[in-house]
Protein backbone atom coordinates (compact mmCIF):
# COMPACT_ATOMS: atom_id res chain seq x y z
CA UNK A 1 0.00 0.00 0.00
CA UNK A 2 1.36 3.41 -1.02
CA UNK A 3 1.21 6.43 1.24
CA UNK A 4 2.28 8.89 -1.48
CA UNK A 5 -0.97 10.85 -1.26
CA UNK A 6 -1.08 11.01 2.53
CA UNK A 7 0.62 14.43 2.95
CA UNK A 8 -1.70 16.21 0.51
CA UNK A 9 -4.71 14.37 1.98
CA UNK A 10 -3.65 15.55 5.45
CA UNK A 11 -3.42 19.14 4.22
CA UNK A 12 -6.82 18.75 2.57
CA UNK A 13 -8.33 17.40 5.79
CA UNK A 14 -6.76 20.13 7.93
CA UNK A 15 -8.00 22.81 5.56
CA UNK A 16 -11.53 21.40 5.61
CA UNK A 17 -11.46 21.14 9.42
CA UNK A 18 -10.00 24.65 9.63
CA UNK A 19 -12.69 25.89 7.22
CA UNK A 20 -10.20 27.34 4.74
CA UNK A 21 -11.49 26.98 1.21
CA UNK A 22 -8.36 28.41 -0.46
CA UNK A 23 -6.07 25.71 0.86
CA UNK A 24 -8.77 23.04 0.42
CA UNK A 25 -9.29 23.93 -3.24
CA UNK A 26 -5.53 24.06 -3.90
CA UNK A 27 -4.92 20.70 -2.19
CA UNK A 28 -7.89 19.06 -3.91
CA UNK A 29 -6.82 20.38 -7.32
CA UNK A 30 -3.27 19.09 -6.87
CA UNK A 31 -4.53 15.73 -5.62
CA UNK A 32 -6.87 15.49 -8.60
CA UNK A 33 -4.03 16.27 -11.02
CA UNK A 34 -1.92 13.57 -9.38
CA UNK A 35 -4.69 10.96 -9.36
CA UNK A 36 -5.46 11.68 -13.02
CA UNK A 37 -1.81 11.12 -13.90
CA UNK A 38 -1.29 14.70 -15.07
CA UNK A 39 2.22 14.96 -13.65
CA UNK A 40 3.27 17.41 -16.37
CA UNK A 41 0.72 19.83 -14.95
CA UNK A 42 2.09 19.25 -11.44
CA UNK A 43 5.56 20.09 -12.75
CA UNK A 44 4.21 23.26 -14.35
CA UNK A 45 2.42 24.28 -11.16
CA UNK A 46 5.63 23.67 -9.20
CA UNK A 47 7.84 25.70 -11.52
CA UNK A 48 5.43 28.46 -12.58
CA UNK A 49 2.81 28.49 -9.82
CA UNK A 50 4.40 31.19 -7.69
CA UNK A 51 4.82 33.49 -10.70
CA UNK A 52 1.24 32.94 -11.87
CA UNK A 53 -0.04 33.35 -8.31
CA UNK A 54 1.82 36.63 -7.88
CA UNK A 55 0.39 37.83 -11.20
CA UNK A 56 -3.18 36.99 -10.09
CA UNK A 57 -2.62 38.51 -6.64
CA UNK A 58 -1.18 41.69 -8.17
CA UNK A 59 -4.09 41.89 -10.62
CA UNK A 60 -6.50 41.63 -7.68
CA UNK A 61 -4.72 44.44 -5.87
CA UNK A 62 -4.61 46.63 -9.00
CA UNK A 63 -8.24 45.97 -9.98
CA UNK A 64 -9.61 49.05 -8.12
CA UNK A 65 -7.24 51.22 -10.18
CA UNK A 66 -8.41 49.65 -13.43
CA UNK A 67 -12.06 49.96 -12.36
CA UNK A 68 -11.60 53.69 -11.67
CA UNK A 69 -12.28 53.36 -7.94
CA UNK A 70 -8.93 55.04 -7.24
CA UNK A 71 -8.02 58.05 -9.36
CA UNK A 72 -4.78 59.99 -9.78
CA UNK A 73 -5.71 62.30 -6.89
CA UNK A 74 -6.21 59.29 -4.64
CA UNK A 75 -2.80 57.99 -5.62
CA UNK A 76 -1.18 61.38 -5.00
CA UNK A 77 -2.80 61.60 -1.55
CA UNK A 78 -1.05 58.37 -0.52
CA UNK A 79 2.20 60.31 -0.30
CA UNK A 80 0.68 63.00 1.93
CA UNK A 81 -0.30 60.97 5.00
CA UNK A 82 1.83 59.18 7.59
CA UNK A 83 -0.28 56.05 7.12
CA UNK A 84 0.28 56.13 3.36
CA UNK A 85 4.03 56.67 3.71
CA UNK A 86 4.25 53.89 6.30
CA UNK A 87 2.35 51.58 3.95
CA UNK A 88 4.81 52.35 1.15
CA UNK A 89 7.83 51.62 3.38
CA UNK A 90 6.29 48.41 4.78
CA UNK A 91 5.24 47.28 1.29
CA UNK A 92 8.78 47.86 0.04
CA UNK A 93 10.26 45.95 2.99
CA UNK A 94 7.88 43.00 2.71
CA UNK A 95 8.46 42.74 -1.05
CA UNK A 96 12.22 42.71 -0.43
CA UNK A 97 11.88 40.05 2.30
CA UNK A 98 9.63 37.90 0.08
CA UNK A 99 12.24 38.11 -2.68
CA UNK A 100 14.84 36.75 -0.27
CA UNK A 101 12.35 33.97 0.57
CA UNK A 102 12.11 32.78 -3.03
CA UNK A 103 15.90 32.61 -3.33
CA UNK A 104 16.25 30.90 0.04
CA UNK A 105 13.62 28.26 -0.75
CA UNK A 106 15.34 27.50 -4.06
CA UNK A 107 18.71 27.16 -2.31
CA UNK A 108 17.31 25.21 0.67
CA UNK A 109 14.37 23.14 -0.61
CA UNK A 110 14.28 21.07 2.60
CA UNK A 111 12.97 24.11 4.49
CA UNK A 112 9.93 24.32 2.20
CA UNK A 113 8.17 21.51 4.08
CA UNK A 114 8.44 23.38 7.39
CA UNK A 115 7.26 26.60 5.76
CA UNK A 116 4.28 24.80 4.22
CA UNK A 117 3.29 23.24 7.55
CA UNK A 118 3.51 26.60 9.29
CA UNK A 119 1.57 28.33 6.53
CA UNK A 120 -1.20 25.71 6.46
CA UNK A 121 -1.59 25.96 10.25
CA UNK A 122 -1.59 29.77 10.03
CA UNK A 123 -4.13 29.82 7.21
CA UNK A 124 -6.46 27.19 8.64
CA UNK A 125 -6.47 28.09 12.31
CA UNK A 126 -5.32 31.72 12.57
CA UNK A 127 -7.20 33.21 9.60
CA UNK A 128 -3.97 33.91 7.71
CA UNK A 129 -3.38 33.95 3.97
CA UNK A 130 -1.41 31.46 1.91
CA UNK A 131 1.07 34.09 0.73
CA UNK A 132 2.98 33.33 3.92
CA UNK A 133 5.64 30.94 2.56
CA UNK A 134 7.42 33.62 0.54
CA UNK A 135 7.53 36.09 3.39
CA UNK A 136 8.26 33.36 5.94
CA UNK A 137 11.09 32.08 3.75
CA UNK A 138 12.51 35.59 3.59
CA UNK A 139 12.32 36.02 7.36
CA UNK A 140 13.98 32.62 7.86
CA UNK A 141 16.69 33.58 5.35
CA UNK A 142 17.31 36.85 7.21
CA UNK A 143 17.46 35.13 10.60
CA UNK A 144 19.68 32.33 9.28
CA UNK A 145 22.06 34.94 7.90
CA UNK A 146 21.88 37.05 11.04
CA UNK A 147 22.52 34.18 13.45
CA UNK A 148 24.67 32.21 10.99
CA UNK A 149 22.60 29.03 11.48
NORFEN-V28295 format. One record per backbone hydrogen bond with DSSP energy under -0.5 kcal/mol. CO is the residue of the C=O (numbers start at 1). NH is the residue of the N-H. E is the energy in kcal/mol with one decimal. If there is no record, write none. Layout:
CO:NH:E
CO:NH:E
This chain:
3:6:-1.2
5:9:-2.3
6:10:-2.6
7:11:-2.2
8:12:-2.3
9:13:-2.7
10:14:-2.9
11:15:-2.4
12:16:-2.1
13:17:-2.9
14:18:-3.0
15:20:-3.1
16:19:-1.2
19:21:-0.7
20:24:-2.0
21:25:-2.9
22:26:-2.2
23:27:-2.9
24:28:-2.7
25:29:-2.6
26:30:-2.3
27:31:-2.5
28:32:-2.6
29:33:-2.4
30:34:-2.3
31:35:-3.0
32:36:-2.0
33:38:-2.6
34:37:-1.5
37:39:-1.3
38:41:-0.7
38:42:-1.5
39:43:-2.4
40:44:-2.0
41:45:-2.7
42:46:-2.4
43:47:-2.4
44:48:-3.0
45:49:-1.8
48:52:-2.7
49:53:-2.9
50:54:-2.6
51:55:-2.1
52:56:-2.5
53:57:-2.8
54:58:-2.8
55:59:-2.5
56:60:-2.3
57:61:-1.9
58:62:-2.5
59:63:-1.3
62:65:-1.0
62:66:-1.9
63:67:-2.6
64:69:-2.2
64:70:-1.1
65:68:-1.2
71:75:-2.1
72:76:-2.4
73:77:-2.2
74:78:-0.8
75:78:-0.8
75:79:-0.5
76:79:-1.0
77:80:-1.7
77:81:-0.5
78:81:-0.7
81:85:-2.5
82:86:-2.7
83:87:-2.3
84:88:-2.0
85:89:-2.3
86:90:-2.9
87:91:-2.7
88:92:-2.4
89:93:-2.5
90:94:-2.9
91:95:-2.3
92:96:-2.2
93:97:-2.6
94:98:-2.9
95:99:-2.0
96:100:-1.7
97:101:-1.7
98:102:-1.9
99:103:-1.7
100:104:-2.5
101:105:-2.7
102:106:-1.9
103:107:-2.0
104:108:-2.4
108:111:-1.8
109:112:-1.1
110:114:-0.5
111:115:-2.2
112:116:-2.7
113:117:-2.5
114:118:-2.4
115:119:-2.5
116:120:-3.0
117:121:-2.3
118:122:-2.5
119:123:-3.0
120:124:-2.9
121:125:-2.5
121:126:-0.5
122:126:-1.2
122:128:-2.0
129:132:-1.3
130:133:-0.5
131:134:-0.7
131:135:-1.0
132:136:-3.7
133:137:-2.7
134:138:-1.9
135:139:-2.6
136:140:-2.8
137:141:-2.6
138:142:-2.4
139:143:-2.7
140:144:-3.1
141:145:-2.3
142:146:-2.6
143:147:-3.0
144:148:-0.7
144:149:-1.5
